């Protein structure tokens, strides 16, 4: 499970593999004290915080972004959304559809084929309930490992050449650049 903190709010963003028909809850420790889940039905993948188990979305087995916002008492569970940004992707504009990574649940990867330009690799996860700048949900691939920026400064950079492919496996936190 991969966790990024969207700062300054401290809202955790988690990329996780969920199985069709499953349910889950959250617990702040290894005990059923303080555990929580959802209440009611989801609106656009967003539940109110409550005590019921959170179901895996109807889309079935695959990668999902889970956002827990304790301040606003919401839990978001939606298919994973990853975007490329920066020089290698031709723009620092957020959520550009042409830089959206493809989720390939059959092969358990999230990938971008044929990076448009040479430049540093920069990627971020997006979710509707994240109230932060893209770089606060940024990650890169360093030496084959997905590394999250979290609350730190810019990470070491990885230079891409035009035409390369980026593949991410959040189940084992690895990535490839070919």
PLY file of the C-alpha trace (Angstrom):
ply
format ascii 1.0
element vertex 178
property float x
property float y
property float z
element edge 177
property int vertex1
property int vertex2
end_header
0.00 0.00 0.00
1.35 3.41 -0.95
0.58 6.45 1.17
1.19 10.09 0.35
0.27 12.93 2.68
-1.32 15.85 0.93
0.16 18.75 2.85
-0.54 21.15 4.50
-3.85 19.51 5.36
-2.28 16.14 6.26
-4.99 14.25 4.37
-3.65 10.80 3.49
-3.92 9.60 -0.09
-3.51 5.86 -0.58
-3.09 3.90 -3.80
-4.27 0.38 -3.11
-5.24 -2.84 -4.91
-8.78 -3.90 -3.96
-10.60 -7.13 -4.75
-14.12 -7.29 -6.17
-16.73 -8.08 -3.53
-14.44 -7.02 -0.68
-15.00 -4.56 2.13
-12.69 -2.73 4.51
-12.46 -0.38 7.49
-9.74 1.80 8.97
-8.17 1.39 12.41
-5.60 3.75 13.93
-3.92 0.78 15.67
-3.99 -3.03 15.57
-7.20 -3.21 17.55
-10.88 -2.47 17.00
-10.67 0.67 19.12
-11.33 3.86 17.18
-12.00 1.97 13.95
-14.17 3.64 11.34
-15.66 3.16 7.92
-18.43 4.81 5.96
-22.01 5.86 6.39
-24.68 5.93 3.71
-24.15 5.67 -0.02
-21.30 7.24 -1.96
-21.71 10.31 -4.14
-19.08 10.19 -6.92
-17.08 7.71 -4.84
-17.17 9.84 -1.68
-18.73 8.51 1.53
-19.42 10.17 4.84
-17.33 8.81 7.73
-19.22 6.29 9.84
-19.09 2.77 11.24
-20.09 0.57 8.26
-17.60 -1.38 6.15
-16.48 0.39 2.96
-17.31 -1.74 -0.11
-15.02 -2.17 -3.09
-16.58 -0.13 -5.93
-18.67 -1.87 -8.59
-15.81 -1.41 -11.09
-14.31 -4.55 -9.48
-10.78 -5.74 -8.74
-8.06 -3.20 -9.45
-6.20 -0.08 -8.38
-8.03 2.57 -6.40
-7.18 5.88 -4.80
-8.45 6.08 -1.22
-8.52 9.47 0.51
-9.39 9.78 4.20
-10.22 13.34 5.25
-10.85 13.31 9.00
-11.42 17.08 9.15
-14.31 16.93 6.66
-15.26 13.36 7.71
-15.15 11.89 4.20
-13.70 8.78 2.61
-13.13 8.72 -1.14
-12.69 5.45 -3.06
-12.31 5.88 -6.81
-10.33 4.22 -9.61
-6.69 5.28 -9.53
-5.89 8.51 -11.35
-2.26 9.40 -12.13
-1.07 12.28 -14.32
2.27 13.22 -15.79
3.28 16.88 -15.53
6.25 19.10 -16.31
8.76 19.31 -19.13
8.56 15.65 -20.20
4.80 16.02 -20.54
4.89 19.46 -22.16
3.06 21.43 -19.49
2.71 22.26 -15.82
-1.07 22.54 -16.22
-2.88 20.07 -13.95
-5.21 17.25 -14.97
-4.52 17.47 -18.68
-6.37 14.51 -20.24
-3.55 13.79 -22.69
-1.15 13.17 -19.75
-3.44 10.80 -17.85
-1.81 7.42 -17.21
-3.67 4.28 -18.28
-4.73 1.84 -15.58
-4.05 -1.72 -16.77
-5.63 -3.84 -14.05
-5.08 -7.05 -16.06
-1.31 -6.57 -15.76
-1.52 -4.77 -12.38
0.22 -1.62 -13.64
-0.53 2.02 -14.28
1.37 3.23 -17.33
2.09 6.03 -19.74
3.27 5.02 -23.20
5.40 7.28 -25.38
6.31 10.27 -23.18
6.01 13.29 -25.51
9.26 15.17 -24.74
12.63 15.02 -23.04
12.65 16.28 -19.45
12.43 15.31 -15.81
9.94 12.65 -14.74
7.17 14.18 -12.61
3.88 12.44 -11.74
1.11 12.88 -9.22
-2.03 11.14 -8.01
-5.32 13.01 -8.22
-8.61 12.65 -6.36
-11.67 14.87 -6.08
-11.39 15.33 -2.31
-7.69 16.29 -2.28
-7.41 19.98 -1.50
-3.74 20.50 -2.25
-1.34 21.37 -5.05
-0.26 18.56 -7.43
3.30 18.50 -6.07
1.95 17.60 -2.63
0.77 14.27 -4.13
3.87 13.80 -6.31
6.01 10.69 -6.69
8.73 9.47 -9.06
10.59 6.26 -9.89
14.15 6.14 -8.50
16.24 3.03 -9.15
13.10 1.01 -9.88
11.27 2.06 -6.70
8.27 4.40 -6.45
9.36 7.22 -4.14
6.83 9.66 -2.68
7.59 13.30 -2.11
5.33 13.52 0.95
6.18 16.57 3.03
9.71 16.98 1.67
11.37 19.17 -0.90
11.91 18.30 -4.56
13.22 14.79 -5.02
16.21 13.71 -7.05
15.26 13.90 -10.69
15.13 11.22 -13.36
15.62 12.43 -16.94
13.38 10.98 -19.63
13.82 11.06 -23.37
10.91 11.47 -25.75
9.21 8.16 -26.54
9.99 6.37 -23.28
7.34 4.42 -21.38
6.69 4.65 -17.63
5.06 1.73 -15.80
4.02 1.72 -12.11
3.17 -1.22 -9.87
1.70 0.08 -6.63
1.22 -3.43 -5.27
4.97 -3.77 -4.77
5.91 -0.06 -5.10
8.09 -0.56 -8.17
8.31 1.21 -11.48
10.09 0.90 -14.80
11.21 3.39 -17.41
11.94 1.93 -20.83
0 1
1 2
2 3
3 4
4 5
5 6
6 7
7 8
8 9
9 10
10 11
11 12
12 13
13 14
14 15
15 16
16 17
17 18
18 19
19 20
20 21
21 22
22 23
23 24
24 25
25 26
26 27
27 28
28 29
29 30
30 31
31 32
32 33
33 34
34 35
35 36
36 37
37 38
38 39
39 40
40 41
41 42
42 43
43 44
44 45
45 46
46 47
47 48
48 49
49 50
50 51
51 52
52 53
53 54
54 55
55 56
56 57
57 58
58 59
59 60
60 61
61 62
62 63
63 64
64 65
65 66
66 67
67 68
68 69
69 70
70 71
71 72
72 73
73 74
74 75
75 76
76 77
77 78
78 79
79 80
80 81
81 82
82 83
83 84
84 85
85 86
86 87
87 88
88 89
89 90
90 91
91 92
92 93
93 94
94 95
95 96
96 97
97 98
98 99
99 100
100 101
101 102
102 103
103 104
104 105
105 106
106 107
107 108
108 109
109 110
110 111
111 112
112 113
113 114
114 115
115 116
116 117
117 118
118 119
119 120
120 121
121 122
122 123
123 124
124 125
125 126
126 127
127 128
128 129
129 130
130 131
131 132
132 133
133 134
134 135
135 136
136 137
137 138
138 139
139 140
140 141
141 142
142 143
143 144
144 145
145 146
146 147
147 148
148 149
149 150
150 151
151 152
152 153
153 154
154 155
155 156
156 157
157 158
158 159
159 160
160 161
161 162
162 163
163 164
164 165
165 166
166 167
167 168
168 169
169 170
170 171
171 172
172 173
173 174
174 175
175 176
176 177
